[in-house]
Structure formats: C-alpha cells, structure tokens
Amino acid sequence: MATFKEDLSNDLDETFFNKSEFAEDAGTCIYYPAAGGSYEVAVIFDNEFETVDPDSGERVISRQPVARINENDLQAAVKPGDEIEVRGVRYKVIEPQYDGVGTVLCLLHEKV
C-alpha cells in the first residue's frame, strides 16, 4: 500500500502537472536559474492571484502572476531573481513559497 506522500506525489504528476489537465502545454515553460542555464518545467500558471489578508481576513485579489512548479522538475531550489518563461512571456521570480508537500508557488513580475 502506498504512503500518503507517495499518493500525493502521484496525484501531482498525473493530474495537476499533467499538461492535458491543468499544467501549461509542453515546451511553453522554461526555467532560467540566476546561476545560468535553462530547462523545461511543468507549471500551473495564473495571472490572477487570490489570497487572504492576514490582518482583516478579507480576500485580496491581485493581477500578480504566479506559477506553481512541481519540485520534482527543479534542478535546484527556486530563488528570487530566477526567471521563468510562460506562454512566451518572461517573468522574474520575486518570492518562492514552498508548501511542504511537493510544490513551490512563485510570485512573479513580468520583465519589460
């Protein structure tokens, strides 16, 4: 019997980061570590980001783009200053937020 962690990893790979389900199409997402090089990653991309204000408890919706990346696709930890290209647009990673269950949410800023 699989462990919870194994089941979760399987769900991430087969459903959420499956390019025919939620993830961006193959070849459209390229990760550029600040240290150099580049490689393809599967991401779930969203131009609208919703969160909760910790002081008021109210929903906050912004136009800040975010990309959720499967940690298994990464060759090294995501760092501020790394870049990612999604749908032909290049973004700078402002803040990576690791969720502890296998993905990292990257708050992005479009490069101009």
C-alpha positions in Angstrom: 0.0 0.0 0.0 1.3 3.4 -1.0 2.1 6.0 1.7 0.2 9.4 1.7 3.3 11.1 0.4 3.6 8.7 -2.5 -0.1 9.1 -3.3 0.3 12.9 -3.2 3.4 12.8 -5.5 1.5 10.6 -7.9 -1.5 12.9 -7.9 0.8 15.9 -8.6 2.5 14.2 -11.5 -0.5 12.5 -13.1 -3.2 15.1 -12.5 -2.2 18.6 -11.5 1.1 18.9 -13.5 -0.3 16.8 -16.4 -0.2 19.0 -19.4 -3.5 17.7 -20.7 -5.2 18.6 -17.4 -4.1 21.8 -15.5 -0.4 22.4 -16.5 0.8 24.6 -19.4 1.5 22.9 -22.7 4.9 21.2 -23.1 7.6 23.5 -24.3 5.9 26.6 -23.2 7.5 26.9 -19.8 11.2 27.4 -19.4 13.0 27.9 -16.2 16.1 30.1 -16.0 18.1 29.9 -12.8 20.1 33.0 -12.0 23.2 30.8 -11.9 22.8 30.1 -15.6 21.3 27.5 -17.9 17.7 26.7 -18.6 15.3 23.7 -18.7 11.6 22.9 -19.2 9.3 22.7 -16.3 5.6 21.8 -15.8 3.8 24.7 -14.2 0.3 25.8 -13.3 0.1 29.4 -14.3 -2.3 32.1 -13.1 -2.4 35.8 -14.0 -4.8 36.5 -11.1 -3.8 35.6 -7.7 -6.1 35.4 -4.7 -5.1 35.3 -1.1 -6.4 36.3 2.3 -5.2 39.5 4.1 -3.8 38.2 7.5 -4.9 41.3 9.3 -8.5 41.6 8.1 -9.2 38.1 6.9 -10.6 39.6 3.7 -9.9 38.1 0.3 -7.4 40.1 -1.7 -7.2 39.6 -5.5 -4.3 41.0 -7.5 -3.1 40.8 -11.0 0.2 39.5 -9.9 1.1 36.4 -12.0 2.0 33.2 -10.2 3.4 29.9 -11.3 3.2 26.7 -9.2 6.0 24.3 -10.0 6.4 20.7 -9.1 9.6 20.4 -7.0 10.5 17.1 -8.8 11.0 19.2 -12.0 13.5 21.5 -10.4 17.3 21.0 -10.6 17.9 23.4 -7.7 15.8 25.4 -5.2 13.9 28.3 -6.6 15.4 31.7 -5.6 14.4 35.3 -6.0 15.9 36.6 -9.2 15.5 33.3 -11.1 13.3 33.7 -14.2 10.6 31.7 -15.9 9.1 32.0 -19.4 5.4 31.1 -19.7 3.4 31.5 -22.9 6.3 33.4 -24.5 6.5 36.0 -21.7 9.5 36.2 -19.4 8.9 36.7 -15.6 11.3 37.3 -12.7 10.7 35.3 -9.5 10.0 37.8 -6.7 9.3 35.3 -4.0 9.2 31.5 -3.9 6.8 29.9 -1.4 7.4 26.2 -0.7 4.2 24.4 0.5 6.0 21.5 2.1 4.1 18.9 0.1 6.0 19.0 -3.2 5.2 22.3 -5.0 6.5 25.8 -4.9 4.4 28.8 -5.6 6.4 31.5 -7.4 5.2 35.1 -7.1 6.3 36.7 -10.4 6.9 40.1 -12.0 6.8 40.5 -15.8 10.1 41.6 -17.3 9.8 44.6 -19.6 
